[in-house]
Amino acid sequence: MNTAIREIEDIRGMLTLLSEPALQETRDFVQFLLEKQKKRKAFVDRVLKAEKETPIRYRSVDDAVKAIFDEADN
């Protein structure tokens, strides 16, 4: 039997022993974990995408700041 399947079955058995409020709390916590995992994946994807882009180089800090403000105005 696969380890993941065994763990799922163990958790399922434990859930049947919980009270209704504890089940709701468990459900909320699992939803929190799923949302956290989703946000982390999105962050990692953004970072990996950014790493593939060609870096932008400026002659000075003033040029970089000007480019940021010019982009914000658009």
PDB file of N, CA, C and O in Angstrom:
ATOM      1  N   MET A   1       0.841  -1.191   0.000  1.00  0.00           N
ATOM      2  CA  MET A   1       0.000   0.000   0.000  1.00  0.00           C
ATOM      3  C   MET A   1       0.884   1.252   0.000  1.00  0.00           C
ATOM      4  O   MET A   1       1.873   1.325   0.729  1.00  0.00           O
ATOM      5  N   ASN A   2       0.526   2.200  -0.800  1.00  0.00           N
ATOM      6  CA  ASN A   2       1.275   3.446  -0.921  1.00  0.00           C
ATOM      7  C   ASN A   2       1.269   4.205   0.410  1.00  0.00           C
ATOM      8  O   ASN A   2       0.259   4.224   1.113  1.00  0.00           O
ATOM      9  N   THR A   3       2.397   4.825   0.749  1.00  0.00           N
ATOM     10  CA  THR A   3       2.516   5.559   2.013  1.00  0.00           C
ATOM     11  C   THR A   3       1.500   6.693   2.100  1.00  0.00           C
ATOM     12  O   THR A   3       0.885   6.894   3.147  1.00  0.00           O
ATOM     13  N   ALA A   4       1.318   7.434   1.007  1.00  0.00           N
ATOM     14  CA  ALA A   4       0.362   8.554   1.009  1.00  0.00           C
ATOM     15  C   ALA A   4      -1.052   8.042   1.259  1.00  0.00           C
ATOM     16  O   ALA A   4      -1.808   8.650   2.017  1.00  0.00           O
ATOM     17  N   ILE A   5      -1.406   6.949   0.639  1.00  0.00           N
ATOM     18  CA  ILE A   5      -2.748   6.392   0.827  1.00  0.00           C
ATOM     19  C   ILE A   5      -2.926   5.943   2.280  1.00  0.00           C
ATOM     20  O   ILE A   5      -3.991   6.129   2.867  1.00  0.00           O
ATOM     21  N   ARG A   6      -1.887   5.360   2.845  1.00  0.00           N
ATOM     22  CA  ARG A   6      -1.942   4.914   4.242  1.00  0.00           C
ATOM     23  C   ARG A   6      -2.128   6.109   5.176  1.00  0.00           C
ATOM     24  O   ARG A   6      -2.910   6.045   6.124  1.00  0.00           O
ATOM     25  N   GLU A   7      -1.408   7.195   4.904  1.00  0.00           N
ATOM     26  CA  GLU A   7      -1.541   8.395   5.735  1.00  0.00           C
ATOM     27  C   GLU A   7      -2.935   8.992   5.618  1.00  0.00           C
ATOM     28  O   GLU A   7      -3.519   9.414   6.616  1.00  0.00           O
ATOM     29  N   ILE A   8      -3.464   9.029   4.414  1.00  0.00           N
ATOM     30  CA  ILE A   8      -4.822   9.551   4.208  1.00  0.00           C
ATOM     31  C   ILE A   8      -5.828   8.719   4.981  1.00  0.00           C
ATOM     32  O   ILE A   8      -6.730   9.268   5.615  1.00  0.00           O
ATOM     33  N   GLU A   9      -5.690   7.421   4.937  1.00  0.00           N
ATOM     34  CA  GLU A   9      -6.599   6.539   5.678  1.00  0.00           C
ATOM     35  C   GLU A   9      -6.471   6.762   7.183  1.00  0.00           C
ATOM     36  O   GLU A   9      -7.474   6.749   7.897  1.00  0.00           O
ATOM     37  N   ASP A  10      -5.242   6.967   7.672  1.00  0.00           N
ATOM     38  CA  ASP A  10      -5.037   7.246   9.098  1.00  0.00           C
ATOM     39  C   ASP A  10      -5.741   8.543   9.495  1.00  0.00           C
ATOM     40  O   ASP A  10      -6.413   8.603  10.524  1.00  0.00           O
ATOM     41  N   ILE A  11      -5.582   9.569   8.680  1.00  0.00           N
ATOM     42  CA  ILE A  11      -6.221  10.861   8.961  1.00  0.00           C
ATOM     43  C   ILE A  11      -7.737  10.723   8.914  1.00  0.00           C
ATOM     44  O   ILE A  11      -8.440  11.257   9.772  1.00  0.00           O
ATOM     45  N   ARG A  12      -8.234  10.019   7.925  1.00  0.00           N
ATOM     46  CA  ARG A  12      -9.676   9.811   7.816  1.00  0.00           C
ATOM     47  C   ARG A  12     -10.224   9.143   9.084  1.00  0.00           C
ATOM     48  O   ARG A  12     -11.290   9.517   9.572  1.00  0.00           O
ATOM     49  N   GLY A  13      -9.503   8.170   9.607  1.00  0.00           N
ATOM     50  CA  GLY A  13      -9.921   7.506  10.841  1.00  0.00           C
ATOM     51  C   GLY A  13      -9.936   8.452  12.027  1.00  0.00           C
ATOM     52  O   GLY A  13     -10.830   8.381  12.870  1.00  0.00           O
ATOM     53  N   MET A  14      -8.955   9.336  12.096  1.00  0.00           N
ATOM     54  CA  MET A  14      -8.906  10.311  13.193  1.00  0.00           C
ATOM     55  C   MET A  14     -10.042  11.317  13.082  1.00  0.00           C
ATOM     56  O   MET A  14     -10.606  11.722  14.099  1.00  0.00           O
ATOM     57  N   LEU A  15     -10.384  11.725  11.873  1.00  0.00           N
ATOM     58  CA  LEU A  15     -11.435  12.723  11.679  1.00  0.00           C
ATOM     59  C   LEU A  15     -12.783  12.240  12.200  1.00  0.00           C
ATOM     60  O   LEU A  15     -13.587  13.037  12.682  1.00  0.00           O
ATOM     61  N   THR A  16     -13.026  10.957  12.106  1.00  0.00           N
ATOM     62  CA  THR A  16     -14.307  10.428  12.592  1.00  0.00           C
ATOM     63  C   THR A  16     -14.443  10.546  14.099  1.00  0.00           C
ATOM     64  O   THR A  16     -15.551  10.464  14.630  1.00  0.00           O
ATOM     65  N   LEU A  17     -13.321  10.740  14.799  1.00  0.00           N
ATOM     66  CA  LEU A  17     -13.344  10.842  16.256  1.00  0.00           C
ATOM     67  C   LEU A  17     -13.512  12.277  16.753  1.00  0.00           C
ATOM     68  O   LEU A  17     -13.748  12.496  17.941  1.00  0.00           O
ATOM     69  N   LEU A  18     -13.392  13.250  15.859  1.00  0.00           N
ATOM     70  CA  LEU A  18     -13.449  14.655  16.255  1.00  0.00           C
ATOM     71  C   LEU A  18     -14.888  15.140  16.414  1.00  0.00           C
ATOM     72  O   LEU A  18     -15.807  14.659  15.751  1.00  0.00           O
ATOM     73  N   SER A  19     -15.053  16.106  17.311  1.00  0.00           N
ATOM     74  CA  SER A  19     -16.357  16.756  17.485  1.00  0.00           C
ATOM     75  C   SER A  19     -16.609  17.678  16.291  1.00  0.00           C
ATOM     76  O   SER A  19     -15.696  17.963  15.515  1.00  0.00           O
ATOM     77  N   GLU A  20     -17.837  18.136  16.150  1.00  0.00           N
ATOM     78  CA  GLU A  20     -18.189  19.028  15.031  1.00  0.00           C
ATOM     79  C   GLU A  20     -17.369  20.325  15.048  1.00  0.00           C
ATOM     80  O   GLU A  20     -16.859  20.730  14.004  1.00  0.00           O
ATOM     81  N   PRO A  21     -17.229  20.990  16.213  1.00  0.00           N
ATOM     82  CA  PRO A  21     -16.386  22.202  16.213  1.00  0.00           C
ATOM     83  C   PRO A  21     -14.929  21.901  15.837  1.00  0.00           C
ATOM     84  O   PRO A  21     -14.292  22.689  15.139  1.00  0.00           O
ATOM     85  N   ALA A  22     -14.411  20.776  16.294  1.00  0.00           N
ATOM     86  CA  ALA A  22     -13.031  20.413  15.954  1.00  0.00           C
ATOM     87  C   ALA A  22     -12.904  20.109  14.462  1.00  0.00           C
ATOM     88  O   ALA A  22     -11.886  20.426  13.847  1.00  0.00           O
ATOM     89  N   LEU A  23     -13.926  19.499  13.885  1.00  0.00           N
ATOM     90  CA  LEU A  23     -13.916  19.250  12.442  1.00  0.00           C
ATOM     91  C   LEU A  23     -13.898  20.558  11.654  1.00  0.00           C
ATOM     92  O   LEU A  23     -13.172  20.688  10.669  1.00  0.00           O
ATOM     93  N   GLN A  24     -14.705  21.527  12.098  1.00  0.00           N
ATOM     94  CA  GLN A  24     -14.734  22.828  11.421  1.00  0.00           C
ATOM     95  C   GLN A  24     -13.378  23.513  11.523  1.00  0.00           C
ATOM     96  O   GLN A  24     -12.893  24.100  10.556  1.00  0.00           O
ATOM     97  N   GLU A  25     -12.772  23.433  12.702  1.00  0.00           N
ATOM     98  CA  GLU A  25     -11.453  24.023  12.899  1.00  0.00           C
ATOM     99  C   GLU A  25     -10.417  23.344  11.998  1.00  0.00           C
ATOM    100  O   GLU A  25      -9.560  24.008  11.416  1.00  0.00           O
ATOM    101  N   THR A  26     -10.506  22.031  11.892  1.00  0.00           N
ATOM    102  CA  THR A  26      -9.604  21.270  11.023  1.00  0.00           C
ATOM    103  C   THR A  26      -9.815  21.666   9.568  1.00  0.00           C
ATOM    104  O   THR A  26      -8.848  21.851   8.828  1.00  0.00           O
ATOM    105  N   ARG A  27     -11.057  21.793   9.159  1.00  0.00           N
ATOM    106  CA  ARG A  27     -11.394  22.193   7.790  1.00  0.00           C
ATOM    107  C   ARG A  27     -10.813  23.585   7.494  1.00  0.00           C
ATOM    108  O   ARG A  27     -10.221  23.807   6.438  1.00  0.00           O
ATOM    109  N   ASP A  28     -10.990  24.505   8.431  1.00  0.00           N
ATOM    110  CA  ASP A  28     -10.463  25.857   8.257  1.00  0.00           C
ATOM    111  C   ASP A  28      -8.935  25.849   8.143  1.00  0.00           C
ATOM    112  O   ASP A  28      -8.357  26.576   7.335  1.00  0.00           O
ATOM    113  N   PHE A  29      -8.294  25.017   8.964  1.00  0.00           N
ATOM    114  CA  PHE A  29      -6.835  24.947   8.931  1.00  0.00           C
ATOM    115  C   PHE A  29      -6.339  24.370   7.609  1.00  0.00           C
ATOM    116  O   PHE A  29      -5.357  24.856   7.048  1.00  0.00           O
ATOM    117  N   VAL A  30      -7.009  23.344   7.116  1.00  0.00           N
ATOM    118  CA  VAL A  30      -6.626  22.751   5.832  1.00  0.00           C
ATOM    119  C   VAL A  30      -6.812  23.771   4.706  1.00  0.00           C
ATOM    120  O   VAL A  30      -5.978  23.861   3.805  1.00  0.00           O
ATOM    121  N   GLN A  31      -7.897  24.534   4.756  1.00  0.00           N
ATOM    122  CA  GLN A  31      -8.104  25.580   3.750  1.00  0.00           C
ATOM    123  C   GLN A  31      -6.996  26.625   3.824  1.00  0.00           C
ATOM    124  O   GLN A  31      -6.518  27.100   2.794  1.00  0.00           O
ATOM    125  N   PHE A  32      -6.589  26.981   5.037  1.00  0.00           N
ATOM    126  CA  PHE A  32      -5.486  27.920   5.226  1.00  0.00           C
ATOM    127  C   PHE A  32      -4.205  27.374   4.598  1.00  0.00           C
ATOM    128  O   PHE A  32      -3.499  28.097   3.896  1.00  0.00           O
ATOM    129  N   LEU A  33      -3.907  26.101   4.850  1.00  0.00           N
ATOM    130  CA  LEU A  33      -2.703  25.484   4.293  1.00  0.00           C
ATOM    131  C   LEU A  33      -2.750  25.462   2.765  1.00  0.00           C
ATOM    132  O   LEU A  33      -1.746  25.726   2.104  1.00  0.00           O
ATOM    133  N   LEU A  34      -3.916  25.148   2.215  1.00  0.00           N
ATOM    134  CA  LEU A  34      -4.052  25.124   0.754  1.00  0.00           C
ATOM    135  C   LEU A  34      -3.843  26.506   0.149  1.00  0.00           C
ATOM    136  O   LEU A  34      -3.183  26.645  -0.882  1.00  0.00           O
ATOM    137  N   GLU A  35      -4.402  27.524   0.787  1.00  0.00           N
ATOM    138  CA  GLU A  35      -4.233  28.895   0.291  1.00  0.00           C
ATOM    139  C   GLU A  35      -2.770  29.324   0.393  1.00  0.00           C
ATOM    140  O   GLU A  35      -2.241  29.967  -0.514  1.00  0.00           O
ATOM    141  N   LYS A  36      -2.124  28.968   1.496  1.00  0.00           N
ATOM    142  CA  LYS A  36      -0.708  29.294   1.683  1.00  0.00           C
ATOM    143  C   LYS A  36       0.142  28.610   0.606  1.00  0.00           C
ATOM    144  O   LYS A  36       1.057  29.219   0.053  1.00  0.00           O
ATOM    145  N   GLN A  37      -0.161  27.365   0.317  1.00  0.00           N
ATOM    146  CA  GLN A  37       0.559  26.615  -0.711  1.00  0.00           C
ATOM    147  C   GLN A  37       0.334  27.245  -2.091  1.00  0.00           C
ATOM    148  O   GLN A  37       1.264  27.343  -2.892  1.00  0.00           O
ATOM    149  N   LYS A  38      -0.892  27.665  -2.359  1.00  0.00           N
ATOM    150  CA  LYS A  38      -1.222  28.300  -3.639  1.00  0.00           C
ATOM    151  C   LYS A  38      -0.450  29.615  -3.806  1.00  0.00           C
ATOM    152  O   LYS A  38       0.086  29.892  -4.879  1.00  0.00           O
ATOM    153  N   LYS A  39      -0.396  30.421  -2.742  1.00  0.00           N
ATOM    154  CA  LYS A  39       0.326  31.698  -2.798  1.00  0.00           C
ATOM    155  C   LYS A  39       1.825  31.473  -2.975  1.00  0.00           C
ATOM    156  O   LYS A  39       2.482  32.206  -3.713  1.00  0.00           O
ATOM    157  N   ARG A  40       2.363  30.466  -2.302  1.00  0.00           N
ATOM    158  CA  ARG A  40       3.789  30.175  -2.429  1.00  0.00           C
ATOM    159  C   ARG A  40       4.122  29.738  -3.850  1.00  0.00           C
ATOM    160  O   ARG A  40       5.131  30.165  -4.412  1.00  0.00           O
ATOM    161  N   LYS A  41       3.283  28.894  -4.428  1.00  0.00           N
ATOM    162  CA  LYS A  41       3.507  28.444  -5.806  1.00  0.00           C
ATOM    163  C   LYS A  41       3.468  29.621  -6.768  1.00  0.00           C
ATOM    164  O   LYS A  41       4.299  29.709  -7.672  1.00  0.00           O
ATOM    165  N   ALA A  42       2.508  30.531  -6.585  1.00  0.00           N
ATOM    166  CA  ALA A  42       2.421  31.720  -7.442  1.00  0.00           C
ATOM    167  C   ALA A  42       3.674  32.570  -7.292  1.00  0.00           C
ATOM    168  O   ALA A  42       4.196  33.082  -8.282  1.00  0.00           O
ATOM    169  N   PHE A  43       4.162  32.724  -6.065  1.00  0.00           N
ATOM    170  CA  PHE A  43       5.373  33.493  -5.821  1.00  0.00           C
ATOM    171  C   PHE A  43       6.578  32.846  -6.504  1.00  0.00           C
ATOM    172  O   PHE A  43       7.358  33.527  -7.169  1.00  0.00           O
ATOM    173  N   VAL A  44       6.726  31.551  -6.339  1.00  0.00           N
ATOM    174  CA  VAL A  44       7.846  30.834  -6.959  1.00  0.00           C
ATOM    175  C   VAL A  44       7.772  30.965  -8.476  1.00  0.00           C
ATOM    176  O   VAL A  44       8.790  31.194  -9.129  1.00  0.00           O
ATOM    177  N   ASP A  45       6.582  30.824  -9.037  1.00  0.00           N
ATOM    178  CA  ASP A  45       6.416  30.963 -10.486  1.00  0.00           C
ATOM    179  C   ASP A  45       6.823  32.360 -10.953  1.00  0.00           C
ATOM    180  O   ASP A  45       7.486  32.502 -11.981  1.00  0.00           O
ATOM    181  N   ARG A  46       6.425  33.399 -10.195  1.00  0.00           N
ATOM    182  CA  ARG A  46       6.800  34.781 -10.554  1.00  0.00           C
ATOM    183  C   ARG A  46       8.317  34.977 -10.489  1.00  0.00           C
ATOM    184  O   ARG A  46       8.906  35.616 -11.360  1.00  0.00           O
ATOM    185  N   VAL A  47       8.936  34.422  -9.452  1.00  0.00           N
ATOM    186  CA  VAL A  47      10.386  34.560  -9.310  1.00  0.00           C
ATOM    187  C   VAL A  47      11.107  33.841 -10.444  1.00  0.00           C
ATOM    188  O   VAL A  47      12.051  34.380 -11.022  1.00  0.00           O
ATOM    189  N   LEU A  48      10.674  32.641 -10.762  1.00  0.00           N
ATOM    190  CA  LEU A  48      11.308  31.893 -11.846  1.00  0.00           C
ATOM    191  C   LEU A  48      11.144  32.616 -13.183  1.00  0.00           C
ATOM    192  O   LEU A  48      12.068  32.644 -13.995  1.00  0.00           O
ATOM    193  N   LYS A  49       9.976  33.194 -13.405  1.00  0.00           N
ATOM    194  CA  LYS A  49       9.734  33.951 -14.633  1.00  0.00           C
ATOM    195  C   LYS A  49      10.635  35.184 -14.676  1.00  0.00           C
ATOM    196  O   LYS A  49      11.212  35.498 -15.717  1.00  0.00           O
ATOM    197  N   ALA A  50      10.756  35.878 -13.550  1.00  0.00           N
ATOM    198  CA  ALA A  50      11.594  37.079 -13.488  1.00  0.00           C
ATOM    199  C   ALA A  50      13.066  36.734 -13.718  1.00  0.00           C
ATOM    200  O   ALA A  50      13.798  37.502 -14.342  1.00  0.00           O
ATOM    201  N   GLU A  51      13.489  35.591 -13.220  1.00  0.00           N
ATOM    202  CA  GLU A  51      14.889  35.190 -13.404  1.00  0.00           C
ATOM    203  C   GLU A  51      15.218  34.928 -14.869  1.00  0.00           C
ATOM    204  O   GLU A  51      16.375  35.048 -15.272  1.00  0.00           O
ATOM    205  N   LYS A  52      14.222  34.575 -15.667  1.00  0.00           N
ATOM    206  CA  LYS A  52      14.442  34.307 -17.089  1.00  0.00           C
ATOM    207  C   LYS A  52      14.541  35.593 -17.908  1.00  0.00           C
ATOM    208  O   LYS A  52      15.083  35.583 -19.013  1.00  0.00           O
ATOM    209  N   GLU A  53      14.025  36.692 -17.374  1.00  0.00           N
ATOM    210  CA  GLU A  53      14.034  37.950 -18.108  1.00  0.00           C
ATOM    211  C   GLU A  53      15.433  38.574 -18.105  1.00  0.00           C
ATOM    212  O   GLU A  53      16.214  38.398 -17.169  1.00  0.00           O
ATOM    213  N   THR A  54      15.715  39.295 -19.167  1.00  0.00           N
ATOM    214  CA  THR A  54      16.989  39.993 -19.282  1.00  0.00           C
ATOM    215  C   THR A  54      17.031  41.130 -18.267  1.00  0.00           C
ATOM    216  O   THR A  54      16.090  41.919 -18.188  1.00  0.00           O
ATOM    217  N   PRO A  55      18.101  41.224 -17.494  1.00  0.00           N
ATOM    218  CA  PRO A  55      18.177  42.311 -16.504  1.00  0.00           C
ATOM    219  C   PRO A  55      18.273  43.671 -17.196  1.00  0.00           C
ATOM    220  O   PRO A  55      18.848  43.799 -18.277  1.00  0.00           O
ATOM    221  N   ILE A  56      17.708  44.660 -16.556  1.00  0.00           N
ATOM    222  CA  ILE A  56      17.758  46.025 -17.064  1.00  0.00           C
ATOM    223  C   ILE A  56      18.880  46.744 -16.329  1.00  0.00           C
ATOM    224  O   ILE A  56      18.953  46.713 -15.100  1.00  0.00           O
ATOM    225  N   ARG A  57      19.738  47.380 -17.083  1.00  0.00           N
ATOM    226  CA  ARG A  57      20.876  48.082 -16.486  1.00  0.00           C
ATOM    227  C   ARG A  57      20.718  49.582 -16.745  1.00  0.00           C
ATOM    228  O   ARG A  57      20.304  50.003 -17.825  1.00  0.00           O
ATOM    229  N   TYR A  58      21.057  50.371 -15.732  1.00  0.00           N
ATOM    230  CA  TYR A  58      21.000  51.832 -15.831  1.00  0.00           C
ATOM    231  C   TYR A  58      22.386  52.400 -15.556  1.00  0.00           C
ATOM    232  O   TYR A  58      23.204  51.793 -14.865  1.00  0.00           O
ATOM    233  N   ARG A  59      22.627  53.577 -16.115  1.00  0.00           N
ATOM    234  CA  ARG A  59      23.922  54.225 -15.914  1.00  0.00           C
ATOM    235  C   ARG A  59      24.057  54.782 -14.500  1.00  0.00           C
ATOM    236  O   ARG A  59      25.161  54.882 -13.964  1.00  0.00           O
ATOM    237  N   SER A  60      22.922  55.144 -13.903  1.00  0.00           N
ATOM    238  CA  SER A  60      22.990  55.724 -12.559  1.00  0.00           C
ATOM    239  C   SER A  60      21.702  55.401 -11.799  1.00  0.00           C
ATOM    240  O   SER A  60      20.719  54.943 -12.381  1.00  0.00           O
ATOM    241  N   VAL A  61      21.728  55.647 -10.507  1.00  0.00           N
ATOM    242  CA  VAL A  61      20.544  55.467  -9.675  1.00  0.00           C
ATOM    243  C   VAL A  61      19.454  56.434 -10.114  1.00  0.00           C
ATOM    244  O   VAL A  61      18.272  56.090 -10.121  1.00  0.00           O
ATOM    245  N   ASP A  62      19.856  57.642 -10.478  1.00  0.00           N
ATOM    246  CA  ASP A  62      18.882  58.640 -10.933  1.00  0.00           C
ATOM    247  C   ASP A  62      18.123  58.156 -12.168  1.00  0.00           C
ATOM    248  O   ASP A  62      16.911  58.348 -12.272  1.00  0.00           O
ATOM    249  N   ASP A  63      18.840  57.528 -13.104  1.00  0.00           N
ATOM    250  CA  ASP A  63      18.184  56.990 -14.297  1.00  0.00           C
ATOM    251  C   ASP A  63      17.188  55.890 -13.924  1.00  0.00           C
ATOM    252  O   ASP A  63      16.102  55.815 -14.499  1.00  0.00           O
ATOM    253  N   ALA A  64      17.550  55.052 -12.978  1.00  0.00           N
ATOM    254  CA  ALA A  64      16.665  53.965 -12.545  1.00  0.00           C
ATOM    255  C   ALA A  64      15.411  54.524 -11.883  1.00  0.00           C
ATOM    256  O   ALA A  64      14.303  54.070 -12.167  1.00  0.00           O
ATOM    257  N   VAL A  65      15.582  55.503 -11.006  1.00  0.00           N
ATOM    258  CA  VAL A  65      14.442  56.119 -10.322  1.00  0.00           C
ATOM    259  C   VAL A  65      13.541  56.813 -11.331  1.00  0.00           C
ATOM    260  O   VAL A  65      12.318  56.717 -11.239  1.00  0.00           O
ATOM    261  N   LYS A  66      14.131  57.505 -12.283  1.00  0.00           N
ATOM    262  CA  LYS A  66      13.349  58.190 -13.317  1.00  0.00           C
ATOM    263  C   LYS A  66      12.523  57.173 -14.117  1.00  0.00           C
ATOM    264  O   LYS A  66      11.357  57.425 -14.421  1.00  0.00           O
ATOM    265  N   ALA A  67      13.123  56.031 -14.456  1.00  0.00           N
ATOM    266  CA  ALA A  67      12.409  54.991 -15.207  1.00  0.00           C
ATOM    267  C   ALA A  67      11.229  54.448 -14.399  1.00  0.00           C
ATOM    268  O   ALA A  67      10.163  54.177 -14.952  1.00  0.00           O
ATOM    269  N   ILE A  68      11.423  54.295 -13.107  1.00  0.00           N
ATOM    270  CA  ILE A  68      10.335  53.800 -12.244  1.00  0.00           C
ATOM    271  C   ILE A  68       9.180  54.796 -12.234  1.00  0.00           C
ATOM    272  O   ILE A  68       8.023  54.407 -12.387  1.00  0.00           O
ATOM    273  N   PHE A  69       9.487  56.071 -12.056  1.00  0.00           N
ATOM    274  CA  PHE A  69       8.430  57.092 -12.027  1.00  0.00           C
ATOM    275  C   PHE A  69       7.767  57.258 -13.384  1.00  0.00           C
ATOM    276  O   PHE A  69       6.558  57.478 -13.460  1.00  0.00           O
ATOM    277  N   ASP A  70       8.542  57.155 -14.453  1.00  0.00           N
ATOM    278  CA  ASP A  70       7.961  57.245 -15.794  1.00  0.00           C
ATOM    279  C   ASP A  70       6.981  56.093 -16.029  1.00  0.00           C
ATOM    280  O   ASP A  70       5.917  56.294 -16.613  1.00  0.00           O
ATOM    281  N   GLU A  71       7.334  54.897 -15.580  1.00  0.00           N
ATOM    282  CA  GLU A  71       6.457  53.727 -15.738  1.00  0.00           C
ATOM    283  C   GLU A  71       5.199  53.887 -14.902  1.00  0.00           C
ATOM    284  O   GLU A  71       4.114  53.497 -15.332  1.00  0.00           O
ATOM    285  N   ALA A  72       5.336  54.458 -13.708  1.00  0.00           N
ATOM    286  CA  ALA A  72       4.181  54.656 -12.820  1.00  0.00           C
ATOM    287  C   ALA A  72       3.207  55.664 -13.406  1.00  0.00           C
ATOM    288  O   ALA A  72       2.003  55.570 -13.169  1.00  0.00           O
ATOM    289  N   ASP A  73       3.709  56.626 -14.168  1.00  0.00           N
ATOM    290  CA  ASP A  73       2.843  57.643 -14.789  1.00  0.00           C
ATOM    291  C   ASP A  73       2.024  57.074 -15.943  1.00  0.00           C
ATOM    292  O   ASP A  73       0.989  57.637 -16.302  1.00  0.00           O
ATOM    293  N   ASN A  74       2.467  55.985 -16.516  1.00  0.00           N
ATOM    294  CA  ASN A  74       1.753  55.398 -17.676  1.00  0.00           C
ATOM    295  C   ASN A  74       0.601  54.567 -17.261  1.00  0.00           C
ATOM    296  O   ASN A  74      -0.095  54.010 -18.110  1.00  0.00           O
TER     297      ASN A  74
END
